[in-house]
Amino acid sequence: MDYRITDEDKERIKLLNEVTKNKFKTLSLEQLIRLQELLEKKDYTNEKKAHKAKTKLLKQINIEIYKRHDKSIWGTYK
């Protein structure tokens, strides 16, 4: 098995660190969508806690993307 860190891994880690620091405030819509794609690619099925955290984070990202796409529904959301 190959355990090298890929460019996608580095990008995912960078975006996750940003989410950890500032929630979703500093991420653009494009970055949120990219993070969603990167998380969906990563397989955590053999790690129960990590898989649960991934699922929870994907739900939060989907809500944030929805809020930004449909600002009229959510009012004055920045």
CYANA upper distance limits for C-alpha pairs under 8 A (distance plus 0.5 A):
  5 ILE  CA      9 ASP  CA      6.37
  5 ILE  CA     10 LYS  CA      7.42
  6 THR  CA     10 LYS  CA      6.93
  7 ASP  CA     11 GLU  CA      6.68
  8 GLU  CA     12 ARG  CA      6.53
  8 GLU  CA     38 LEU  CA      7.61
  9 ASP  CA     13 ILE  CA      6.61
 10 LYS  CA     14 LYS  CA      6.61
 11 GLU  CA     15 LEU  CA      6.74
 12 ARG  CA     16 LEU  CA      6.54
 12 ARG  CA     35 LEU  CA      6.75
 12 ARG  CA     38 LEU  CA      6.64
 12 ARG  CA     39 LEU  CA      7.83
 13 ILE  CA     17 ASN  CA      6.56
 14 LYS  CA     18 GLU  CA      6.89
 15 LEU  CA     19 VAL  CA      6.81
 15 LEU  CA     31 GLN  CA      8.15
 15 LEU  CA     35 LEU  CA      7.07
 16 LEU  CA     20 THR  CA      6.66
 16 LEU  CA     35 LEU  CA      8.28
 17 ASN  CA     21 LYS  CA      6.77
 18 GLU  CA     22 ASN  CA      6.58
 18 GLU  CA     23 LYS  CA      7.71
 18 GLU  CA     24 PHE  CA      8.33
 18 GLU  CA     26 THR  CA      8.06
 18 GLU  CA     27 LEU  CA      8.16
 19 VAL  CA     23 LYS  CA      4.89
 19 VAL  CA     24 PHE  CA      6.03
 19 VAL  CA     27 LEU  CA      8.28
 22 ASN  CA     26 THR  CA      7.10
 24 PHE  CA     64 GLU  CA      8.08
 27 LEU  CA     31 GLN  CA      6.24
 27 LEU  CA     32 LEU  CA      6.83
 28 SER  CA     32 LEU  CA      6.79
 29 LEU  CA     33 ILE  CA      6.75
 29 LEU  CA     65 ILE  CA      7.08
 29 LEU  CA     68 ARG  CA      7.68
 30 GLU  CA     34 ARG  CA      6.61
 31 GLN  CA     35 LEU  CA      6.53
 32 LEU  CA     36 GLN  CA      6.65
 32 LEU  CA     61 ILE  CA      7.17
 32 LEU  CA     65 ILE  CA      7.50
 33 ILE  CA     37 GLU  CA      6.81
 33 ILE  CA     65 ILE  CA      7.95
 34 ARG  CA     38 LEU  CA      6.70
 35 LEU  CA     39 LEU  CA      6.56
 36 GLN  CA     40 GLU  CA      6.64
 36 GLN  CA     58 LEU  CA      6.95
 36 GLN  CA     61 ILE  CA      7.37
 37 GLU  CA     41 LYS  CA      6.86
 38 LEU  CA     42 LYS  CA      7.01
 39 LEU  CA     54 LYS  CA      7.57
 39 LEU  CA     58 LEU  CA      8.09
 43 ASP  CA     51 HIS  CA      8.41
 44 TYR  CA     48 LYS  CA      7.82
 44 TYR  CA     50 ALA  CA      6.54
 44 TYR  CA     51 HIS  CA      5.39
 44 TYR  CA     54 LYS  CA      8.40
 45 THR  CA     51 HIS  CA      6.30
 46 ASN  CA     51 HIS  CA      8.41
 47 GLU  CA     51 HIS  CA      6.54
 48 LYS  CA     52 LYS  CA      6.71
 49 LYS  CA     53 ALA  CA      6.68
 50 ALA  CA     54 LYS  CA      6.55
 51 HIS  CA     55 THR  CA      6.74
 52 LYS  CA     56 LYS  CA      6.76
 53 ALA  CA     57 LEU  CA      6.57
 54 LYS  CA     58 LEU  CA      6.58
 55 THR  CA     59 LYS  CA      6.85
 56 LYS  CA     60 GLN  CA      6.97
 57 LEU  CA     61 ILE  CA      6.63
 58 LEU  CA     62 ASN  CA      6.59
 59 LYS  CA     63 ILE  CA      6.81
 60 GLN  CA     64 GLU  CA      6.73
 61 ILE  CA     65 ILE  CA      6.61
 62 ASN  CA     66 TYR  CA      6.59
 63 ILE  CA     67 LYS  CA      6.62
 64 GLU  CA     68 ARG  CA      6.78
 65 ILE  CA     69 HIS  CA      6.61
 66 TYR  CA     70 ASP  CA      6.47
 67 LYS  CA     71 LYS  CA      6.34
 67 LYS  CA     73 ILE  CA      8.29
 67 LYS  CA     74 TRP  CA      6.84
 67 LYS  CA     77 TYR  CA      8.09
 68 ARG  CA     77 TYR  CA      8.04
 68 ARG  CA     78 LYS  CA      8.41
 70 ASP  CA     74 TRP  CA      7.40
 71 LYS  CA     75 GLY  CA      6.38
 71 LYS  CA     76 THR  CA      7.36
 71 LYS  CA     77 TYR  CA      6.76
 72 SER  CA     76 THR  CA      8.11
